[in-house]
Amino acid sequence: MRGFVRRFWVPAVAVALVVGVAIALIVLAYSTGEDGRPAVAPPFPPPPASAVPYDVRARDGGRLVLAAPGAGGATLEASLAPGARVEFLRPAVPADLAPGDLLVVTGVPDDTKNFAIRSVIALAGGTEGDDGLPRSPAGFSGDEVARTPGERPILGGRVHQIDPDAVTIDGPQGLVRVGLAAGAPLFRLAPASVDDIRQGDRLALRGELAAVAAVLVVTP
């Protein structure tokens, strides 16, 4: 848990973060519980890179033809092991959230300890890892299929309270209020089937290519 705090510490202030161009704002507010003033932020160490994502070129049952972004058209094959878990990252709305859900906020860090938020991901089931980062039953946090270079989890915790325009999560960083404006990039990571995988999807794998144990997929 402490390792997650050190790597994903969030400045204790109310911050308005722009999500892309003409995308909704997400506001994160962190209360110290003292006199309301924010603590001084330590230097932010960017977290390590996640799994390499692949783009789906074709699928034949549990056999996948994949290409890594920037691979110049080169492809490789992967086969799902019997009983392999498949999870999809799908668009969601605040009404899809429930108390007790695990939530991951991803973003791109900069040199000023601010973050351009890219997604807020609710996990259907799952646990918090030894590092404090929430992960799905298949072991994913959602950032593995990110399309923005450098995108990483920056906040994580369990849903504590849901309001009409915000959700409060309780995690290693304490209580954090995530304000969700209309059109905010909210997603839900939930179980799916290999038959749901289509050409053009992006996915991340767990296990050997010859016997993939788990797959996380996001549609274009």
C-alpha positions as semicolon CSV with decimal commas, in nm:
position;residue;x (nm);y (nm);z (nm)
1;M;0,000;0,000;0,000
2;R;0,278;0,242;0,087
3;G;0,448;0,179;-0,243
4;F;0,132;0,288;-0,423
5;V;0,116;0,606;-0,215
6;R;0,473;0,695;-0,300
7;R;0,426;0,635;-0,670
8;F;0,073;0,765;-0,715
9;W;0,060;1,045;-0,454
10;V;-0,186;1,317;-0,549
11;P;-0,142;1,682;-0,446
12;A;-0,398;1,767;-0,180
13;V;-0,579;2,038;-0,367
14;A;-0,888;2,085;-0,578
15;V;-0,759;2,058;-0,934
16;A;-0,945;2,112;-1,261
17;L;-0,799;1,879;-1,520
18;V;-0,867;1,906;-1,893
19;V;-0,939;1,574;-2,061
20;G;-0,819;1,601;-2,421
21;V;-0,981;1,867;-2,639
22;A;-1,338;1,974;-2,564
23;I;-1,375;1,682;-2,319
24;A;-1,531;1,720;-1,976
25;L;-1,338;1,832;-1,670
26;I;-1,265;1,605;-1,378
27;V;-1,204;1,763;-1,040
28;L;-1,005;1,583;-0,775
29;A;-1,021;1,714;-0,420
30;Y;-0,811;1,569;-0,142
31;S;-0,877;1,670;0,219
32;T;-0,600;1,642;0,476
33;G;-0,843;1,646;0,768
34;E;-0,636;1,917;0,941
35;D;-0,705;2,281;0,861
36;G;-0,816;2,224;0,503
37;R;-0,488;2,345;0,356
38;P;-0,310;2,110;0,117
39;A;0,011;1,938;0,215
40;V;0,328;2,009;0,018
41;A;0,360;1,767;-0,273
42;P;0,675;1,554;-0,291
43;P;0,848;1,501;-0,628
44;F;0,636;1,279;-0,848
45;P;0,812;0,962;-0,967
46;P;0,634;0,840;-1,284
47;P;0,518;0,478;-1,240
48;P;0,667;0,201;-1,453
49;A;0,527;0,113;-1,794
50;S;0,243;-0,136;-1,818
51;A;0,203;-0,428;-2,056
52;V;0,252;-0,368;-2,428
53;P;-0,088;-0,342;-2,601
54;Y;-0,169;-0,508;-2,931
55;D;-0,416;-0,432;-3,208
56;V;-0,632;-0,719;-3,332
57;R;-0,585;-0,795;-3,701
58;A;-0,796;-1,112;-3,710
59;R;-0,954;-1,374;-3,486
60;D;-1,039;-1,737;-3,552
61;G;-1,199;-1,882;-3,240
62;G;-0,939;-1,851;-2,966
63;R;-0,655;-1,778;-3,209
64;L;-0,563;-1,413;-3,247
65;V;-0,351;-1,237;-3,508
66;L;-0,203;-0,927;-3,342
67;A;0,018;-0,631;-3,423
68;A;0,202;-0,410;-3,176
69;P;0,155;-0,035;-3,232
70;G;0,440;0,100;-3,441
71;A;0,553;-0,248;-3,548
72;G;0,545;-0,154;-3,914
73;G;0,279;-0,407;-4,006
74;A;0,452;-0,709;-3,849
75;T;0,210;-0,950;-3,683
76;L;0,224;-1,233;-3,432
77;E;-0,018;-1,502;-3,321
78;A;-0,157;-1,574;-2,977
79;S;-0,382;-1,855;-2,858
80;L;-0,614;-1,838;-2,560
81;A;-0,576;-2,118;-2,309
82;P;-0,889;-2,315;-2,211
83;G;-1,081;-2,116;-1,955
84;A;-0,893;-1,793;-2,030
85;R;-1,053;-1,484;-1,881
86;V;-1,170;-1,212;-2,119
87;E;-1,255;-0,865;-1,989
88;F;-1,379;-0,562;-2,182
89;L;-1,337;-0,194;-2,108
90;R;-1,665;-0,031;-2,207
91;P;-1,806;0,323;-2,177
92;A;-2,012;0,377;-1,863
93;V;-2,218;0,643;-1,687
94;P;-2,219;0,742;-1,317
95;A;-2,539;0,541;-1,267
96;D;-2,334;0,226;-1,339
97;L;-2,126;0,281;-1,024
98;A;-2,207;0,116;-0,692
99;P;-2,063;0,155;-0,341
100;G;-1,779;-0,091;-0,293
101;D;-1,671;-0,083;-0,659
102;L;-1,299;-0,046;-0,717
103;L;-1,206;0,264;-0,917
104;V;-0,887;0,352;-1,105
105;V;-0,810;0,701;-1,239
106;T;-0,551;0,713;-1,516
107;G;-0,363;1,011;-1,650
108;V;-0,044;1,143;-1,803
109;P;0,191;1,304;-1,548
110;D;0,390;1,617;-1,622
111;D;0,685;1,794;-1,462
112;T;0,466;2,021;-1,248
113;K;0,300;1,734;-1,057
114;N;-0,026;1,785;-1,245
115;F;-0,206;1,523;-1,449
116;A;-0,402;1,523;-1,772
117;I;-0,677;1,277;-1,680
118;R;-0,756;1,022;-1,952
119;S;-1,004;0,783;-1,790
120;V;-1,192;0,683;-1,478
121;I;-1,232;0,305;-1,470
122;A;-1,470;0,105;-1,250
123;L;-1,375;-0,258;-1,194
124;A;-1,640;-0,529;-1,168
125;G;-1,501;-0,728;-0,876
126;G;-1,129;-0,754;-0,822
127;T;-0,898;-0,666;-0,535
128;E;-0,637;-0,413;-0,430
129;G;-0,286;-0,541;-0,494
130;D;0,006;-0,534;-0,255
131;D;0,101;-0,199;-0,407
132;G;-0,248;-0,062;-0,339
133;L;-0,348;-0,051;-0,706
134;P;-0,695;-0,199;-0,776
135;R;-0,700;-0,485;-1,024
136;S;-0,978;-0,682;-1,188
137;P;-1,030;-1,057;-1,133
138;A;-0,807;-1,115;-1,438
139;G;-0,536;-0,888;-1,297
140;F;-0,592;-0,573;-1,505
141;S;-0,628;-0,211;-1,392
142;G;-0,748;-0,077;-1,728
143;D;-0,448;0,131;-1,834
144;E;-0,292;-0,166;-2,016
145;V;-0,490;-0,084;-2,332
146;A;-0,438;0,292;-2,319
147;R;-0,394;0,468;-2,651
148;T;-0,217;0,771;-2,501
149;P;0,160;0,726;-2,458
150;G;0,262;0,750;-2,094
151;E;-0,087;0,693;-1,955
152;R;-0,070;0,535;-1,608
153;P;-0,289;0,492;-1,297
154;I;-0,258;0,792;-1,065
155;L;-0,540;0,722;-0,818
156;G;-0,714;0,413;-0,696
157;G;-0,953;0,299;-0,428
158;R;-1,296;0,171;-0,338
159;V;-1,613;0,372;-0,403
160;H;-1,714;0,530;-0,073
161;Q;-1,995;0,761;-0,180
162;I;-2,181;0,843;-0,501
163;D;-2,331;1,186;-0,569
164;P;-2,516;1,306;-0,882
165;D;-2,202;1,466;-1,025
166;A;-1,917;1,302;-0,833
167;V;-1,789;0,989;-0,665
168;T;-1,573;0,968;-0,354
169;I;-1,317;0,688;-0,338
170;D;-1,129;0,559;-0,035
171;G;-0,779;0,432;-0,105
172;P;-0,416;0,459;0,003
173;Q;-0,428;0,834;-0,062
174;G;-0,729;0,880;0,170
175;L;-1,072;1,004;0,066
176;V;-1,068;1,162;-0,279
177;R;-1,368;1,321;-0,449
178;V;-1,373;1,271;-0,827
179;G;-1,614;1,512;-0,991
180;L;-1,768;1,372;-1,308
181;A;-1,901;1,635;-1,547
182;A;-2,127;1,540;-1,835
183;G;-1,933;1,338;-2,090
184;A;-1,651;1,249;-1,851
185;P;-1,436;0,955;-1,974
186;L;-1,589;0,693;-1,744
187;F;-1,548;0,323;-1,825
188;R;-1,636;-0,010;-1,666
189;L;-1,415;-0,315;-1,686
190;A;-1,629;-0,629;-1,684
191;P;-1,620;-0,995;-1,794
192;A;-1,686;-1,074;-2,161
193;S;-1,641;-1,354;-2,412
194;V;-1,374;-1,426;-2,670
195;D;-1,654;-1,401;-2,927
196;D;-1,680;-1,030;-2,845
197;I;-1,330;-0,963;-2,977
198;R;-1,331;-0,797;-3,319
199;Q;-1,079;-0,681;-3,575
200;G;-0,955;-0,334;-3,481
201;D;-0,990;-0,387;-3,104
202;R;-0,694;-0,318;-2,881
203;L;-0,598;-0,572;-2,616
204;A;-0,345;-0,663;-2,351
205;L;-0,246;-1,019;-2,263
206;R;-0,145;-1,210;-1,951
207;G;0,047;-1,534;-1,997
208;E;0,250;-1,684;-2,279
209;L;0,143;-1,620;-2,637
210;A;0,089;-1,992;-2,687
211;A;-0,144;-2,014;-2,386
212;V;-0,286;-1,674;-2,295
213;A;-0,446;-1,682;-1,950
214;A;-0,629;-1,347;-1,962
215;V;-0,719;-1,078;-2,212
216;L;-0,825;-0,716;-2,161
217;V;-0,994;-0,557;-2,464
218;V;-1,107;-0,208;-2,556
219;T;-1,292;-0,124;-2,877
220;P;-1,171;0,154;-3,110
